[in-house]
Amino acid sequence: GEKVTEKLVECSDPNRDFPCPPASRVPIVDFTPEARVTRVRRPAHLLDPEYQEKYKEAVGKMRALDGSNPLSFAAQAAVHQSYCDGHYRLDPTEKNRPFDVHFSWIFAPWHRMYIYFYERALGQLIGDDTFALPYWNWDAPAGMGIPAIFKQGVSTADNPLYDPYRNMENMDALLDLDYLKKPRRDTIPFEPPTDPAARAKYDDAVQTNLCTIYLQQVRDGKGPRAFLGEKLCSESSFRVKEINERSKRRQADGQSSKVSPSKSQSQGTLERMAHTTVHVWTGRANPATCSAEQGGVVGHDGKPHCQVDMGFLGTAGRDPLFYSHHANVDRMWHIWSTRLGGKGFDDPEWLDTSFVFYDDYRSPRLVRMKFRDVLDATRLGYTYDKESEAALPWLNSKP
Ligand code: C2O
C-alpha cells in the first residue's frame, strides 16, 4: 500500500467518558490481502488447556498495555464505544447526525474488521501469528452457555477473560434466545439434567434456540437486505436513530426505555436476532423484573444497574466475551455466504465503504480497509474449524 499521513479526527467530544486515541500523526496504509490462511478459529468450549492458556495470556498482555496504546484492551473497547451512542457526528450539513456502526448494512463488515485487528494484536502480543480468536459457539447445544474459560477465577487479575460486570443469574444457565421478547420464567441449567422431566424441558429449550438460529440464517435471512441490514441513511435507519436519541434522552431523565419494535427495522437478522439477544442475556438483568430504581447487577460504580458491560453497546467491548461472541456472529455471516450461498450487496457504495483501524502495538499505524476487502475471510488469513461446520444442528431445525 501507498503511505500517506493524515491528521486524526479531532478528539473533542466533551461527552467522552473513555480514553481518546493518541492525537499524533500516524501513517495510513491500504490493506493488502493475506497470502495464506494461518488462523483457524475454534469453539471456545473445546479449546485444549494449552490453547486456553494462550488466550488468557494474550488478553492479559493486552490488558497490561498502557491505555494510551491504541492496541491496549481499554483502547480497543473505546474504539467500539466511539462508533455507537452518538460519539461521532457526520458533517454539519448532515444536520450533525450521530454515526453508528450498528442498525445498518455496516454492521457485519465493520465488526469483521474490528475483531480481525483484535485477533492480530493478540497473536502479536504472544508472538504467535497462528493465534486465532476462539468463538462462542452459541448455535450448538454444547455452546449454549457462557464458556467456562470466561468464568474461571474471581477477578480479571487471575483470569484476564473474566469480567465481573455480567448478569450473574445467567452464568450457569442455558442460553435463552427469547430473552428479549419473553424471558423464560425459570432458569434452565446449562448442564443437561438427568431427571427426565427436567431433561425434557432442557431439550425443548435447546430446540427453541436452534429454531431461532434457523430463522435467522435461513428462513428470514434471504438476500442481503434481510440478512445484513438496510443501507445506512435509508429512511428506516434515520428513523432508528431518532428513536434511539429519544430513548437515550428518556434514559437520561431516569425513565425506563423499552426496546421499540421499530428499532430493529433497519437491522438484518444477523444483527437483530441471536446477536442482540446474547448481548442482553449476558449483560442485563431480567427485563421482566428489573427496574431503574431496583437494578439487578452491580456496575463499575458499585451501584446496581439493569444493564452492565455486554448489555449495552457502549460498554460491551469491556468484556472479553464480546470478541468471542462477535467471532461467532462473524462465523454466522461466513456460513451464510459460503455454505448457504448468500450474496452480499453489489452496490459500490457498500463495497467501497472504508474504515481505518490500528495495527501493530509496537509501532501503531492505521490500515484502511474496504468492505470489498473483507467479503472472503480467507483473504484475511483466517477460517473456521471444519468440524463444527460439518454439524450445524440448526440447519434442520425448521420451526
Ligand atoms: Cu458493535 Cu455486538 O455490537
Residues whose N, C-alpha, C, O or C-beta is under 5 A from the ligand:
A	BS01	C2O	none
